[in-house]
Amino acid sequence: MTMTHYMELLAVNQPWNLIIYMVIPVALAEALVATEFFTVFLRGSNAGGWRTWNKWIGIVLGFYFLGVFLNLMTTVVPNIQWRGMADILAVGSYLSGVIPLFSIALLELGMIGKDKTDEEKMKLHFILLTVFLVVAHVAMVFGMVDPTIMGWNPNVGGGHMQHMGHQ
């Protein structure tokens, strides 16, 4: 079976690429979701500790994923020979996750949303996190698809496997 570049990135250089590009961002995102739920559910004085964790996880995740994005955009993406629409959707969705995640970090640092109330900031944080979850799942779904299912032909146009992400 032929792989998308998304899946190939996770499969090569084991276990490091899997840890760097999937385990760390997903673990931080899941922790962010969990602390977000507790922050919203326990509004008020009971949410203080959860809100603090939520803030720091959001900042760390936003900057971490910015680093992942910059690394892939400078070392991998310029050399990709696309494997059809599944490949483009998987890689594009994965990389687009930087927009909501880095926005969360900037929101937590007070660099955006300065004029918003705490309630409005919480709503924006929740929306950005939801957007990230959607694009991350789109990336995972299309990343697991055999690109030939969506019309890519490996025998046309230099469709040889191109290994990516060797660190």
Secondary structure, 3 states (H helix, E strand, C coil): CCCCHHHHHHHCCCCHHHHHHHHHHHHHHHHHHHHHHHHHHCCCHHHHHHHHHHHHHHHHHHHHHHHHHHHHHHHCHHHCCCCHHHHHHHHHHHHHCHHHHHHHHHHHCCCCCCCCCHHHHHHHHHHHHHHHHHHHHHHHHHHCCCHHHHCCCCCCCCCCCCCCCCC
